[in-house]
Amino acid sequence: MPLTVGVVGAGAMGREHARQLRTLGVRTVIWSRSGADAAAVQLGAEPAASFEALLAAADVVDITTPTTTHLALGLAAIAAGKQVICEKPLGRTAAEAQQLVDAASAAGLHLLPAHVVRWFPAYAQAKAAVSAGELGELQRLRFYRGGAHPTSPWFADRAQSGGVVMDLMIHDLDQARWLAGEVVRVEATRDAGTREDGAAAGHPFESASVTLTHASGAITRADGVWGPPSLVFATEFALVGSRGSREHSTRSSLPGAHEADSPYRAQLRDFLAAIETGAPVRVTAADAVAAVRLADAALESIETGRPVELG
């Protein structure tokens, strides 16, 4: 019997997931605390009157809500015997993320973290090149990710969102570990506030730089920025190895999000295949915990002004 997916949340990411599930022909139910009837009609999904109604209707619960809700919603879905897809970061802290992993494992259920950047072609191709030995031993990795500061108030509350490090840069922290292996040392700095002059006056900003030392000896530098509304979303990476290098840069809005070959579509297709057939997935719950642990360490380094050693 085909799976029914219940999308929790009707914000930008919830709508994207529901839209891509429709392209996959998946029956989709959607619920949001703020109401999801209009979104459901627009997206070809069915509205659920409550979270409990969504649990009753769905085989898979897809959590796209703010970070601090992931633990409670995930535990409730697991307790109801549902397979779970969860947007990044898996938890606000590594301890929360691990709690979800342990609950899903004990229940024998899938917990699939939506680290969609692993499905973006440039990043997937870089991973394939590294795995094939084309670059030799990685020595230096450089990442940038930046765009306009999110407008929803919870993003600006670092206690809820973890700020630019936890919410935005976690993609590149995950990429660094995916490409260059485990990390033994994390050092980070951050700058944040409100612009006082120029065209960006009155707008909040936050930037951070994170340096990772990998067990292999490779060094990663990642920079993230939430800036004024005029700052166009862009990502970059540069990988330097003992036998070659690889670079990628985009200075346009997120590519392919609404196309048939969208990375979001590919991610959800692979997740559903894993649930239905046991097919391997590109990112595991353990990977998601590791990414949150790196972000936790970066935030600790920012607060203390000292590097954090990881065991």
Secondary structure by P-SEA (a helix, b strand, c coil): cbbbbbbccccaaaaaaaaaaaaaccbbbbbbccccaaaaaaacbbbbccaaaaaacccbbbbcccccaaaaaaaaaaaabbbbbbcccccccaaaaaaaaaaaaaacbbbbbcccccccaaaaaaaaaaaacccccccbbbbbbbccccccccccccccccccccccaaaaaaaaaaccccccbbbbcbbbbbbcccccccbbbbbbbbbbbccccbbbbbbbbbcccccccccbbbbbccccccccccccccccccccccaaaaaaaaaaaaaaccccccccaaaaaaaaaaaaaaaaaaaacbbbbcc
